[in-house]
Amino acid sequence: MPMFRPRFLSAALFIAACVMFAAALHRKAEEMVVGSARALDGDSLVVEGREMRLQGIDAPESRQLCNLAGQSVPCGRHATQALQRWLTRGPVACTGHESDRYGRLLVTCRVHGTDINADLVRNGFAVDFGRYPAEEKEARAAFRGLWAGTFEPPAEYRRRMRAEAEARRENPPQP
């Protein structure tokens, strides 16, 4: 087994450090937006006139329906209402450094120090999208919100809606 020379190791470590430093320099600075807010849907909001998306969660779409005990319920509207309740509790502080494909800042928002994103997942108004697996596990175990019945995952619902719209464009109804 060949041994690495100390000079090679030093050079490799120096290059790795330079790459990490360059990556840190290119990372967009964390932004914080504080103020009054309103919900657009279960995972999108406007704070001080700026549209944002809650990072790490995915909530049902506004028109999405779910099933609870054999009844159709407006889970998308419930998710929007849950977010709006948080936004009326005081000034909202949202932080983030990335934007989504629509140019919305991806954020974690807090009211009086409580992470709204985590709470929405913990109470079953949204599902985990990479940041809140423990909160989703807790909601599932307690059959909270979406987990009290059956639902189509929001991403699948959006895909299905796009496919149905495309099919209607390709095959318009005949008079």
C-alpha positions as a Markdown table, in Angstrom:
| # | Residue | x | y | z |
|---|---|---|---|---|
| 1 | Met | 0.0 | 0.0 | 0.0 |
| 2 | Pro | 1.6 | 3.3 | -1.0 |
| 3 | Met | 2.1 | 5.9 | 1.6 |
| 4 | Phe | 1.2 | 9.5 | 0.9 |
| 5 | Arg | 4.0 | 12.0 | 1.2 |
| 6 | Pro | 3.6 | 14.8 | 3.8 |
| 7 | Arg | 3.9 | 17.4 | 1.1 |
| 8 | Phe | 1.1 | 15.8 | -0.9 |
| 9 | Leu | -1.2 | 15.6 | 2.2 |
| 10 | Ser | -0.5 | 19.3 | 3.0 |
| 11 | Ala | -1.3 | 20.3 | -0.6 |
| 12 | Ala | -4.5 | 18.3 | -0.6 |
| 13 | Leu | -5.6 | 19.8 | 2.8 |
| 14 | Phe | -4.8 | 23.3 | 1.5 |
| 15 | Ile | -6.8 | 22.8 | -1.7 |
| 16 | Ala | -9.8 | 21.3 | 0.3 |
| 17 | Ala | -9.7 | 24.3 | 2.7 |
| 18 | Cys | -9.6 | 26.7 | -0.3 |
| 19 | Val | -12.6 | 25.0 | -1.9 |
| 20 | Met | -14.6 | 25.2 | 1.4 |
| 21 | Phe | -13.6 | 28.9 | 1.8 |
| 22 | Ala | -14.7 | 29.7 | -1.7 |
| 23 | Ala | -18.0 | 27.9 | -1.2 |
| 24 | Ala | -18.7 | 29.8 | 1.9 |
| 25 | Leu | -18.0 | 33.1 | 0.1 |
| 26 | His | -20.4 | 32.2 | -2.7 |
| 27 | Arg | -23.2 | 31.4 | -0.3 |
| 28 | Lys | -25.8 | 34.1 | -0.2 |
| 29 | Ala | -26.1 | 35.9 | 3.1 |
| 30 | Glu | -28.9 | 35.0 | 5.4 |
| 31 | Glu | -31.8 | 37.4 | 5.1 |
| 32 | Met | -34.2 | 38.3 | 7.8 |
| 33 | Val | -37.6 | 39.8 | 7.1 |
| 34 | Val | -39.7 | 40.9 | 10.1 |
| 35 | Gly | -43.2 | 42.3 | 10.2 |
| 36 | Ser | -46.8 | 41.6 | 9.7 |
| 37 | Ala | -47.8 | 38.8 | 7.4 |
| 38 | Arg | -50.6 | 37.0 | 5.7 |
| 39 | Ala | -51.0 | 33.4 | 4.4 |
| 40 | Leu | -51.3 | 32.8 | 0.7 |
| 41 | Asp | -51.7 | 29.0 | 1.2 |
| 42 | Gly | -50.5 | 26.5 | 3.8 |
| 43 | Asp | -46.8 | 27.0 | 3.0 |
| 44 | Ser | -46.6 | 30.4 | 1.3 |
| 45 | Leu | -46.9 | 33.8 | 2.9 |
| 46 | Val | -46.3 | 37.5 | 2.3 |
| 47 | Val | -44.3 | 39.4 | 4.9 |
| 48 | Glu | -44.0 | 43.2 | 4.5 |
| 49 | Gly | -45.1 | 42.8 | 0.8 |
| 50 | Arg | -42.6 | 40.1 | 0.0 |
| 51 | Glu | -43.8 | 36.6 | -1.1 |
| 52 | Met | -42.0 | 33.7 | 0.6 |
| 53 | Arg | -42.2 | 30.0 | 0.9 |
| 54 | Leu | -41.8 | 28.0 | 4.1 |
| 55 | Gln | -38.7 | 25.8 | 3.8 |
| 56 | Gly | -38.6 | 22.1 | 4.6 |
| 57 | Ile | -42.4 | 21.6 | 4.5 |
| 58 | Asp | -45.1 | 20.9 | 1.9 |
| 59 | Ala | -48.7 | 21.7 | 2.6 |
| 60 | Pro | -51.8 | 20.6 | 0.7 |
| 61 | Glu | -52.8 | 22.9 | -2.1 |
| 62 | Ser | -55.6 | 25.5 | -1.4 |
| 63 | Arg | -58.2 | 23.5 | -3.3 |
| 64 | Gln | -57.0 | 20.1 | -2.2 |
| 65 | Leu | -59.4 | 17.8 | -0.5 |
| 66 | Cys | -58.6 | 14.9 | 1.9 |
| 67 | Asn | -60.6 | 12.1 | 3.4 |
| 68 | Leu | -61.6 | 11.9 | 7.0 |
| 69 | Ala | -63.9 | 9.1 | 8.2 |
| 70 | Gly | -65.3 | 8.8 | 4.7 |
| 71 | Gln | -66.0 | 12.5 | 4.4 |
| 72 | Ser | -64.2 | 14.9 | 2.0 |
| 73 | Val | -62.6 | 17.7 | 3.9 |
| 74 | Pro | -60.9 | 20.9 | 2.6 |
| 75 | Cys | -57.4 | 20.1 | 4.0 |
| 76 | Gly | -55.8 | 22.7 | 1.8 |
| 77 | Arg | -58.0 | 25.4 | 3.3 |
| 78 | His | -57.3 | 24.0 | 6.8 |
| 79 | Ala | -53.6 | 24.3 | 6.2 |
| 80 | Thr | -53.9 | 27.9 | 5.1 |
| 81 | Gln | -56.0 | 28.7 | 8.1 |
| 82 | Ala | -53.5 | 27.1 | 10.4 |
| 83 | Leu | -50.7 | 29.3 | 9.0 |
| 84 | Gln | -52.9 | 32.4 | 9.1 |
| 85 | Arg | -53.6 | 31.8 | 12.8 |
| 86 | Trp | -49.9 | 31.8 | 13.5 |
| 87 | Leu | -49.4 | 35.0 | 11.5 |
| 88 | Thr | -52.0 | 36.8 | 13.6 |
| 89 | Arg | -50.1 | 36.1 | 16.9 |
| 90 | Gly | -47.6 | 38.8 | 16.5 |
| 91 | Pro | -44.7 | 40.0 | 14.3 |
| 92 | Val | -43.3 | 37.3 | 12.1 |
| 93 | Ala | -39.5 | 36.9 | 11.8 |
| 94 | Cys | -38.5 | 34.9 | 8.7 |
| 95 | Thr | -34.9 | 33.9 | 7.8 |
| 96 | Gly | -33.5 | 32.3 | 4.7 |
| 97 | His | -30.8 | 32.5 | 2.0 |
| 98 | Glu | -32.2 | 30.5 | -0.9 |
| 99 | Ser | -34.9 | 31.2 | -3.4 |
| 100 | Asp | -37.2 | 28.7 | -5.2 |
| 101 | Arg | -37.8 | 28.6 | -8.9 |
| 102 | Tyr | -40.4 | 31.3 | -8.6 |
| 103 | Gly | -38.1 | 33.7 | -6.9 |
| 104 | Arg | -39.6 | 33.3 | -3.5 |
| 105 | Leu | -37.3 | 33.4 | -0.5 |
| 106 | Leu | -37.3 | 30.0 | 1.2 |
| 107 | Val | -37.6 | 30.7 | 4.9 |
| 108 | Thr | -38.0 | 29.4 | 8.4 |
| 109 | Cys | -40.5 | 31.7 | 10.2 |
| 110 | Arg | -41.0 | 32.3 | 13.9 |
| 111 | Val | -43.6 | 34.0 | 16.0 |
| 112 | His | -42.5 | 34.7 | 19.6 |
| 113 | Gly | -39.6 | 32.3 | 19.0 |
| 114 | Thr | -41.7 | 29.4 | 17.9 |
| 115 | Asp | -40.8 | 27.7 | 14.6 |
| 116 | Ile | -44.0 | 27.9 | 12.6 |
| 117 | Asn | -42.7 | 25.4 | 9.9 |
| 118 | Ala | -42.1 | 22.8 | 12.6 |
| 119 | Asp | -45.5 | 23.4 | 14.3 |
| 120 | Leu | -47.4 | 23.0 | 11.0 |
| 121 | Val | -45.8 | 19.6 | 10.4 |
| 122 | Arg | -46.1 | 18.6 | 14.1 |
| 123 | Asn | -49.9 | 19.3 | 13.9 |
| 124 | Gly | -50.4 | 17.6 | 10.6 |
| 125 | Phe | -51.2 | 20.7 | 8.5 |
| 126 | Ala | -48.1 | 20.0 | 6.3 |
| 127 | Val | -45.7 | 17.1 | 5.6 |
| 128 | Asp | -41.9 | 17.1 | 6.0 |
| 129 | Phe | -39.9 | 18.1 | 3.0 |
| 130 | Gly | -36.4 | 17.4 | 4.3 |
| 131 | Arg | -36.2 | 19.3 | 7.6 |
| 132 | Tyr | -38.8 | 18.1 | 10.0 |
| 133 | Pro | -38.9 | 14.2 | 10.0 |
| 134 | Ala | -39.3 | 14.0 | 13.8 |
| 135 | Glu | -42.3 | 16.4 | 13.7 |
| 136 | Glu | -43.9 | 14.4 | 11.0 |
| 137 | Lys | -43.3 | 11.1 | 12.9 |
| 138 | Glu | -45.0 | 12.7 | 15.9 |
| 139 | Ala | -48.0 | 13.9 | 13.9 |
| 140 | Arg | -48.4 | 10.4 | 12.3 |
| 141 | Ala | -48.2 | 8.6 | 15.6 |
| 142 | Ala | -50.8 | 10.9 | 17.1 |
| 143 | Phe | -53.1 | 10.8 | 14.0 |
| 144 | Arg | -53.0 | 14.6 | 13.8 |
| 145 | Gly | -54.4 | 16.7 | 10.9 |
| 146 | Leu | -53.7 | 15.0 | 7.6 |
| 147 | Trp | -52.7 | 11.8 | 9.4 |
| 148 | Ala | -56.2 | 11.4 | 10.9 |
| 149 | Gly | -57.5 | 10.3 | 7.5 |
| 150 | Thr | -56.1 | 9.7 | 4.0 |
| 151 | Phe | -54.6 | 12.2 | 1.6 |
| 152 | Glu | -52.7 | 12.5 | -1.6 |
| 153 | Pro | -49.3 | 13.9 | -0.9 |
| 154 | Pro | -49.2 | 17.6 | -2.0 |
| 155 | Ala | -46.5 | 17.0 | -4.6 |
| 156 | Glu | -48.4 | 14.1 | -6.2 |
| 157 | Tyr | -51.6 | 16.2 | -6.2 |
| 158 | Arg | -49.8 | 19.0 | -8.1 |
| 159 | Arg | -48.4 | 16.5 | -10.6 |
| 160 | Arg | -51.9 | 15.0 | -11.2 |
| 161 | Met | -53.5 | 18.5 | -11.6 |
| 162 | Arg | -50.8 | 19.5 | -14.2 |
| 163 | Ala | -51.3 | 16.2 | -16.1 |
| 164 | Glu | -55.1 | 16.7 | -16.1 |
| 165 | Ala | -54.8 | 20.3 | -17.3 |
| 166 | Glu | -52.4 | 19.2 | -20.0 |
| 167 | Ala | -54.9 | 16.4 | -21.1 |
| 168 | Arg | -57.7 | 19.0 | -21.3 |
| 169 | Arg | -55.6 | 21.3 | -23.5 |
| 170 | Glu | -54.7 | 18.4 | -25.8 |
| 171 | Asn | -58.3 | 17.0 | -25.9 |
| 172 | Pro | -60.7 | 19.9 | -25.5 |
| 173 | Pro | -64.4 | 18.9 | -24.9 |
| 174 | Gln | -66.4 | 18.8 | -28.1 |
| 175 | Pro | -69.5 | 21.0 | -28.4 |
